[in-house]
Amino acid sequence: MAAHRARSSADGRDVESLIERAGAMGPSRGFARALRAGDGLAVIAEVKRRSPSKGALAPDLDPAAVAADYAAGGARALSVLTDEDYFGARPGDLDAARAACDLPVLRKDFTVSEADVCDARLMGADAVLLIVAALSDAELARFATLAEHLSLDALVEVHDDGELGRALDAGARLVGVNQRDLATFEVDADRALALAGAIPDDVVAVAESGIRGAGDVMRLADAGYDAVLVGETLVTASDRRTAVMGLIGHRVGVRLGDR
C-alpha cells in the first residue's frame, strides 16, 4: 500500500481528463449482476502469476487461454491481478483475459486514488476493488461514487464486523469477505461464515481466500454467499476448466441474520 500511495502521489495526470476518458468507454458487462444471474453459487476465477504469500504460481501463464478455460468451466466472472511488483502481472493481462471470453472482469489491485478507479475502467475492467482496511471513510465513499459514475461495480473488501459496517455505511452493494489477514497472510476459514449473517440480503456477498475445494464452497454456499473468489486453487490446477466445474452450482442458502 505504501508503494501504491507513493506512486499515486507522483502521478501528475489530470484527474478530470481521466474521468472524461473513462466515462466515454463502452458499456460494462455488469459484474455484480452476473454473480446472481444463474442458478447456485457463482465462481469468480482469478488470473494471477504469483502472490506475496505463495510466491510464483503460474509465472508464464497465457491470460487469454486461462480465461477461456475458466469460462468453459462455468465461471461467472474473472478477477485479474494487475499489480506488477508484488503479483507479477504484465501489461495487457486484463485486456487479454477479457477479450478471450464474455465474462465481466474485476481489476484486482490496490485502489488508492481517483486515477486508479479511472485506470480500471480505461483498461477494460467491469469492477474495481476497494479495500476498507486501506482506505479512509472519505476515500471509500469518494471512490465508490466515482466507480458508479463510470459504470464500474465496486467490490468492497472487508475482514471484520467493523469494516463491514464501514462498507455498508458507504453504500456498498457488493461485499467481499477476505479470509486472509493482510498483515500475517494467515487464513481463517471461519471468518466468512462468522460475518455472513451481518450482510444484508440485498447486498451481493463474496467469500475470498483459502477456498480449496468443493467442501469449502458448500459451507460458504450454505451460509448464504452468492459467490466465491478463487485464485491459487484454480490457477495452479492441471485442468483449470474441470477445476472450475468442481466448484460451481451449489445451492445458496439463507444468511443466518435474515432468517
C-alpha positions as a Python dict, from the first residue, in 0.01 Angstrom:
ca = {
    (1, 'M'): (0, 0, 0),
    (2, 'A'): (287, 237, 78),
    (3, 'A'): (434, 174, -267),
    (4, 'H'): (100, 238, -436),
    (5, 'R'): (38, 557, -240),
    (6, 'A'): (387, 683, -325),
    (7, 'R'): (324, 613, -692),
    (8, 'S'): (-12, 787, -671),
    (9, 'S'): (145, 1096, -512),
    (10, 'A'): (387, 1117, -803),
    (11, 'D'): (113, 1077, -1064),
    (12, 'G'): (86, 1410, -1243),
    (13, 'R'): (-203, 1321, -1471),
    (14, 'D'): (-511, 1542, -1475),
    (15, 'V'): (-788, 1354, -1294),
    (16, 'E'): (-1072, 1536, -1467),
    (17, 'S'): (-930, 1436, -1804),
    (18, 'L'): (-904, 1075, -1689),
    (19, 'I'): (-1264, 1080, -1568),
    (20, 'E'): (-1379, 1217, -1904),
    (21, 'R'): (-1189, 947, -2095),
    (22, 'A'): (-1306, 667, -1866),
    (23, 'G'): (-1664, 789, -1889),
    (24, 'A'): (-1651, 759, -2266),
    (25, 'M'): (-1574, 386, -2257),
    (26, 'G'): (-1828, 139, -2389),
    (27, 'P'): (-2084, -33, -2166),
    (28, 'S'): (-1959, -257, -1887),
    (29, 'R'): (-2063, -621, -1857),
    (30, 'G'): (-2225, -598, -1515),
    (31, 'F'): (-2000, -774, -1265),
    (32, 'A'): (-2232, -781, -961),
    (33, 'R'): (-2533, -867, -1175),
    (34, 'A'): (-2353, -1168, -1324),
    (35, 'L'): (-2296, -1319, -980),
    (36, 'R'): (-2670, -1360, -925),
    (37, 'A'): (-2761, -1430, -1287),
    (38, 'G'): (-2755, -1810, -1273),
    (39, 'D'): (-2853, -2098, -1051),
    (40, 'G'): (-2639, -2167, -748),
    (41, 'L'): (-2323, -2016, -611),
    (42, 'A'): (-2104, -1834, -866),
    (43, 'V'): (-1729, -1866, -909),
    (44, 'I'): (-1507, -1566, -972),
    (45, 'A'): (-1195, -1727, -1119),
    (46, 'E'): (-868, -1543, -1074),
    (47, 'V'): (-585, -1487, -1319),
    (48, 'K'): (-262, -1430, -1130),
    (49, 'R'): (101, -1521, -1178),
    (50, 'R'): (231, -1501, -822),
    (51, 'S'): (140, -1382, -472),
    (52, 'P'): (340, -1237, -182),
    (53, 'S'): (244, -1529, 43),
    (54, 'K'): (292, -1819, -200),
    (55, 'G'): (549, -1688, -447),
    (56, 'A'): (535, -1800, -810),
    (57, 'L'): (210, -1974, -905),
    (58, 'A'): (196, -1964, -1285),
    (59, 'P'): (452, -1703, -1397),
    (60, 'D'): (427, -1787, -1768),
    (61, 'L'): (51, -1822, -1794),
    (62, 'D'): (-136, -1706, -2105),
    (63, 'P'): (-416, -1488, -1964),
    (64, 'A'): (-636, -1541, -2269),
    (65, 'A'): (-606, -1919, -2253),
    (66, 'V'): (-666, -1923, -1876),
    (67, 'A'): (-973, -1701, -1910),
    (68, 'A'): (-1114, -1920, -2186),
    (69, 'D'): (-1067, -2231, -1969),
    (70, 'Y'): (-1238, -2062, -1675),
    (71, 'A'): (-1533, -1956, -1891),
    (72, 'A'): (-1566, -2306, -2039),
    (73, 'G'): (-1574, -2447, -1687),
    (74, 'G'): (-1867, -2227, -1588),
    (75, 'A'): (-1706, -1935, -1406),
    (76, 'R'): (-1945, -1641, -1381),
    (77, 'A'): (-1674, -1370, -1366),
    (78, 'L'): (-1299, -1315, -1372),
    (79, 'S'): (-1058, -1145, -1134),
    (80, 'V'): (-730, -1032, -1291),
    (81, 'L'): (-431, -914, -1089),
    (82, 'T'): (-270, -603, -1239),
    (83, 'D'): (-4, -530, -974),
    (84, 'E'): (336, -586, -1135),
    (85, 'D'): (576, -550, -840),
    (86, 'Y'): (416, -793, -595),
    (87, 'F'): (190, -1015, -807),
    (88, 'G'): (394, -1037, -1127),
    (89, 'A'): (124, -900, -1356),
    (90, 'R'): (218, -791, -1705),
    (91, 'P'): (71, -501, -1903),
    (92, 'G'): (-220, -623, -2107),
    (93, 'D'): (-313, -920, -1885),
    (94, 'L'): (-660, -785, -1809),
    (95, 'D'): (-733, -681, -2166),
    (96, 'A'): (-623, -1020, -2299),
    (97, 'A'): (-833, -1212, -2046),
    (98, 'R'): (-1143, -1003, -2108),
    (99, 'A'): (-1111, -1031, -2487),
    (100, 'A'): (-1096, -1411, -2466),
    (101, 'C'): (-1448, -1453, -2323),
    (102, 'D'): (-1768, -1266, -2244),
    (103, 'L'): (-1732, -1267, -1865),
    (104, 'P'): (-1718, -946, -1661),
    (105, 'V'): (-1377, -872, -1510),
    (106, 'L'): (-1260, -731, -1177),
    (107, 'R'): (-936, -536, -1174),
    (108, 'K'): (-767, -684, -866),
    (109, 'D'): (-526, -419, -742),
    (110, 'F'): (-473, -164, -467),
    (111, 'T'): (-701, 132, -532),
    (112, 'V'): (-575, 443, -356),
    (113, 'S'): (-685, 731, -580),
    (114, 'E'): (-942, 851, -829),
    (115, 'A'): (-685, 787, -1102),
    (116, 'D'): (-676, 418, -1003),
    (117, 'V'): (-1054, 395, -1043),
    (118, 'C'): (-1030, 557, -1386),
    (119, 'D'): (-744, 331, -1488),
    (120, 'A'): (-956, 26, -1407),
    (121, 'R'): (-1225, 142, -1649),
    (122, 'L'): (-972, 251, -1912),
    (123, 'M'): (-807, -91, -1917),
    (124, 'G'): (-1148, -251, -1970),
    (125, 'A'): (-1244, -367, -1621),
    (126, 'D'): (-1607, -402, -1519),
    (127, 'A'): (-1536, -381, -1146),
    (128, 'V'): (-1278, -226, -915),
    (129, 'L'): (-1152, -342, -574),
    (130, 'L'): (-1186, -114, -270),
    (131, 'I'): (-1015, -249, 44),
    (132, 'V'): (-1177, -96, 353),
    (133, 'A'): (-871, -156, 571),
    (134, 'A'): (-659, 53, 334),
    (135, 'L'): (-892, 349, 290),
    (136, 'S'): (-1042, 627, 498),
    (137, 'D'): (-1419, 664, 509),
    (138, 'A'): (-1392, 969, 285),
    (139, 'E'): (-1181, 782, 29),
    (140, 'L'): (-1411, 484, 36),
    (141, 'A'): (-1720, 696, -32),
    (142, 'R'): (-1544, 906, -296),
    (143, 'F'): (-1403, 611, -491),
    (144, 'A'): (-1733, 418, -473),
    (145, 'T'): (-1921, 719, -609),
    (146, 'L'): (-1673, 762, -892),
    (147, 'A'): (-1689, 391, -977),
    (148, 'E'): (-2068, 412, -1008),
    (149, 'H'): (-2033, 720, -1229),
    (150, 'L'): (-1800, 523, -1458),
    (151, 'S'): (-2032, 217, -1472),
    (152, 'L'): (-1794, 12, -1259),
    (153, 'D'): (-1912, -215, -981),
    (154, 'A'): (-1709, -177, -662),
    (155, 'L'): (-1614, -494, -476),
    (156, 'V'): (-1572, -358, -124),
    (157, 'E'): (-1344, -591, 70),
    (158, 'V'): (-1376, -636, 447),
    (159, 'H'): (-1218, -853, 718),
    (160, 'D'): (-1432, -798, 1029),
    (161, 'D'): (-1756, -653, 1166),
    (162, 'G'): (-1616, -301, 1195),
    (163, 'E'): (-1503, -294, 834),
    (164, 'L'): (-1832, -444, 718),
    (165, 'G'): (-2016, -164, 897),
    (166, 'R'): (-1800, 95, 724),
    (167, 'A'): (-1860, -69, 388),
    (168, 'L'): (-2237, -70, 435),
    (169, 'D'): (-2234, 289, 560),
    (170, 'A'): (-2058, 382, 236),
    (171, 'G'): (-2340, 222, 39),
    (172, 'A'): (-2163, -95, -72),
    (173, 'R'): (-2383, -326, -280),
    (174, 'L'): (-2111, -585, -344),
    (175, 'V'): (-1910, -700, -42),
    (176, 'G'): (-1617, -940, -36),
    (177, 'V'): (-1510, -1102, 290),
    (178, 'N'): (-1138, -1176, 269),
    (179, 'Q'): (-1044, -1462, 500),
    (180, 'R'): (-674, -1382, 472),
    (181, 'D'): (-521, -1149, 729),
    (182, 'L'): (-346, -877, 530),
    (183, 'A'): (-69, -839, 786),
    (184, 'T'): (16, -1203, 862),
    (185, 'F'): (-121, -1371, 544),
    (186, 'E'): (-284, -1632, 769),
    (187, 'V'): (-624, -1764, 656),
    (188, 'D'): (-916, -1803, 897),
    (189, 'A'): (-1155, -2043, 723),
    (190, 'D'): (-1439, -1944, 960),
    (191, 'R'): (-1416, -1569, 906),
    (192, 'A'): (-1661, -1556, 617),
    (193, 'L'): (-1904, -1783, 798),
    (194, 'A'): (-1897, -1558, 1103),
    (195, 'L'): (-1979, -1246, 900),
    (196, 'A'): (-2239, -1395, 665),
    (197, 'G'): (-2542, -1314, 880),
    (198, 'A'): (-2447, -946, 906),
    (199, 'I'): (-2453, -892, 529),
    (200, 'P'): (-2797, -769, 415),
    (201, 'D'): (-2979, -991, 168),
    (202, 'D'): (-2986, -721, -99),
    (203, 'V'): (-2604, -698, -94),
    (204, 'V'): (-2416, -943, -316),
    (205, 'A'): (-2182, -1138, -86),
    (206, 'V'): (-1849, -1285, -198),
    (207, 'A'): (-1611, -1502, 6),
    (208, 'E'): (-1241, -1472, -74),
    (209, 'S'): (-917, -1658, 7),
    (210, 'G'): (-848, -2005, 145),
    (211, 'I'): (-1104, -2180, -76),
    (212, 'R'): (-954, -2516, -170),
    (213, 'G'): (-1234, -2737, -293),
    (214, 'A'): (-1600, -2834, -306),
    (215, 'G'): (-1621, -2878, 72),
    (216, 'D'): (-1521, -2517, 136),
    (217, 'V'): (-1758, -2396, -134),
    (218, 'M'): (-2053, -2590, 5),
    (219, 'R'): (-2004, -2443, 354),
    (220, 'L'): (-1997, -2091, 210),
    (221, 'A'): (-2298, -2150, -14),
    (222, 'D'): (-2494, -2288, 282),
    (223, 'A'): (-2403, -1973, 476),
    (224, 'G'): (-2563, -1759, 204),
    (225, 'Y'): (-2269, -1641, -3),
    (226, 'D'): (-2357, -1562, -363),
    (227, 'A'): (-2006, -1620, -494),
    (228, 'V'): (-1654, -1727, -410),
    (229, 'L'): (-1336, -1574, -549),
    (230, 'V'): (-1079, -1848, -608),
    (231, 'G'): (-721, -1788, -717),
    (232, 'E'): (-442, -2028, -624),
    (233, 'T'): (-654, -2344, -636),
    (234, 'L'): (-766, -2275, -992),
    (235, 'V'): (-461, -2112, -1148),
    (236, 'T'): (-234, -2396, -1036),
    (237, 'A'): (-474, -2675, -1142),
    (238, 'S'): (-355, -2905, -1420),
    (239, 'D'): (-702, -2885, -1577),
    (240, 'R'): (-846, -2543, -1496),
    (241, 'R'): (-1173, -2600, -1678),
    (242, 'T'): (-1250, -2912, -1476),
    (243, 'A'): (-1134, -2743, -1155),
    (244, 'V'): (-1393, -2468, -1203),
    (245, 'M'): (-1664, -2721, -1285),
    (246, 'G'): (-1599, -2887, -950),
    (247, 'L'): (-1685, -2568, -761),
    (248, 'I'): (-2000, -2435, -929),
    (249, 'G'): (-2370, -2487, -884),
    (250, 'H'): (-2412, -2529, -508),
    (251, 'R'): (-2744, -2402, -376),
    (252, 'V'): (-2715, -2069, -198),
    (253, 'G'): (-2868, -2080, 150),
    (254, 'V'): (-3036, -1810, 356),
    (255, 'R'): (-2798, -1591, 554),
    (256, 'L'): (-2839, -1658, 923),
    (257, 'G'): (-2915, -1295, 1003),
    (258, 'D'): (-3202, -1295, 753),
    (259, 'R'): (-3387, -1600, 891),
}
